[in-house]
Every structure is written in C-alpha cells, then in structure tokens.
Amino acid sequence: MNTTICYTDGEMGKTEFSEWLLELLNSRNMSMSEFSKRSGISQSQVSRVINGLFNPGTEFLNRTSKALNIPIEAAYQAAGIFPEEEQEPNNIYTQELNSIVGKLVRDADVKELIYLARLKLDNQEKEKGKK
C-alpha cells in the first residue's frame, strides 16, 4: 500500500498547519527531532512541512496524531482537510485535556486535576478583581 507522507501540490510557504504543528511542539517542549522519532517521519520531511515546502499527506497527519496523542480530526482540521468545528479558540487544548483525563485511571488523579484547574480559575478571578 502506497501512502502519502507529504506532497507539493498547492500553495507553498508557511501554512496554518505548519504554524499549528510548531505551536503544538513548542507547547510540549518537543523538538522536531524528537517528533520525528516518535512519529516515524524523517526529519527532512518534518522540516519540509514545517517550513512550508511540502503539505502534509494523510500518513503524515495520521502519524502526527499518534505521536502527539491528539484526535486525528484535529490534525485533519489543521491541514484544512476537515472543516473546522465552530468551537472556542482553545479547542486543541480542550481536546488535549479531554484526552489526558480519559487516560487517568484513578479517580483521585482526576479529582486532583479538577482541583488544580479550579485553583487556577480562582487565581485568575482574583487577578481580574485587582485591576
């Protein structure tokens, strides 16, 4: 079976996908080299997609989803293959948080995560009140 990692059809240059991927890697403190190892995509192909020389193909998107542990739909939406759902701007973070919570085994871990999120919200509200 021949799968497409990346292709050159279409407009070249920085794309929303390359910016999206870079933002995700930066938010996880993950280098392109580490992403390459986790995804099984060559460093040169990762570099070409991030630099806008190639567009991501289906195999690139599938491997990105697995390597970053994100829903496949998020990668396809970022690449413009699936239409964006009308949701809040931090949709990718919401999806990632849902994925993390879904993997927590112990109820105590979920409760701790909820507690930390509420603490963060309380702190934000206090900061707003000071202004």
C-alpha positions in Angstrom: 0.0 0.0 0.0 1.5 3.3 -1.0 0.8 6.1 1.5 1.4 9.8 1.1 3.7 11.4 3.7 3.7 14.8 2.1 3.2 16.4 -1.3 3.9 19.6 -3.2 0.6 20.3 -4.8 -0.9 23.7 -3.9 0.4 26.9 -2.5 3.9 26.8 -0.9 5.1 28.7 2.1 4.2 28.8 5.8 0.7 27.3 6.2 -1.8 27.2 9.1 -0.8 23.6 9.5 2.9 24.3 9.9 2.2 27.0 12.4 -0.3 24.8 14.2 2.3 21.9 14.4 5.1 24.3 15.6 2.8 25.7 18.3 1.9 22.1 19.5 5.6 21.1 19.5 6.6 24.2 21.4 3.8 23.8 24.0 5.1 20.3 24.7 8.7 21.4 24.7 9.3 18.8 21.9 12.0 19.3 19.3 11.4 18.5 15.6 14.0 15.7 16.1 12.0 14.1 19.0 8.8 14.5 17.0 10.5 12.7 14.1 11.5 9.8 16.3 8.0 9.5 17.9 6.1 9.8 14.6 8.5 7.7 12.4 8.5 10.6 9.9 12.0 11.5 8.6 13.5 14.7 10.0 13.8 16.1 6.4 10.0 15.5 5.8 9.1 17.1 9.1 11.3 20.1 8.3 9.9 20.5 4.8 6.3 20.5 6.1 7.1 22.9 8.9 9.0 25.2 6.5 6.1 25.2 4.1 8.0 23.4 1.3 5.5 20.4 1.4 2.0 19.9 2.5 1.2 17.1 4.9 -0.3 14.0 3.4 -2.7 11.6 5.1 0.1 9.4 6.5 1.9 12.5 8.0 -1.4 13.5 9.6 -2.1 10.0 11.0 1.4 9.7 12.4 1.3 13.2 13.9 -2.0 12.3 15.6 -0.5 9.2 17.2 2.9 10.8 18.1 1.2 13.8 19.8 -1.6 11.8 21.2 -4.3 14.1 19.7 -7.6 13.2 18.0 -7.0 12.5 14.3 -9.7 15.0 13.5 -7.6 17.8 15.0 -4.7 17.1 12.6 -7.0 16.9 9.6 -8.8 20.1 10.6 -5.4 21.9 11.0 -4.4 20.7 7.5 -7.7 22.0 6.1 -9.0 18.6 5.1 -11.9 18.5 7.6 -13.8 21.7 8.1 -13.2 23.5 11.5 -15.9 22.9 14.0 -17.3 26.1 15.4 -15.8 26.0 18.9 -13.8 28.2 21.1 -10.3 29.2 20.0 -8.6 26.9 22.5 -10.2 23.9 21.0 -6.9 22.0 20.6 -6.2 22.4 24.3 -9.7 21.3 25.3 -9.2 18.2 23.2 -5.8 17.5 24.7 -7.2 18.0 28.2 -10.1 15.6 27.5 -7.6 13.1 26.2 -5.5 13.3 29.3 -8.5 13.0 31.7 -9.6 10.0 29.7 -6.3 8.2 30.3 -6.2 8.8 34.1 -7.0 5.6 35.8 -7.5 6.6 39.4 -10.4 8.9 40.5 -8.1 10.6 42.8 -5.9 11.8 39.9 -9.0 13.1 38.1 -10.1 14.9 41.2 -6.6 16.4 41.7 -6.6 17.7 38.1 -10.1 19.3 38.6 -8.9 20.8 41.9 -5.8 22.4 40.1 -8.0 23.7 37.3 -10.4 25.3 39.8 -7.5 26.8 41.7 -6.2 28.3 38.5 -9.6 29.8 37.8 -9.9 31.2 41.3 -6.4 32.9 40.9 -7.5 34.4 37.5 -10.6 35.8 39.1 -8.6 37.3 41.9 -6.2 38.9 39.4 -9.2 40.4 37.5 -10.5 41.9 40.7 -7.2 43.6 41.4 -7.3 45.5 38.1 
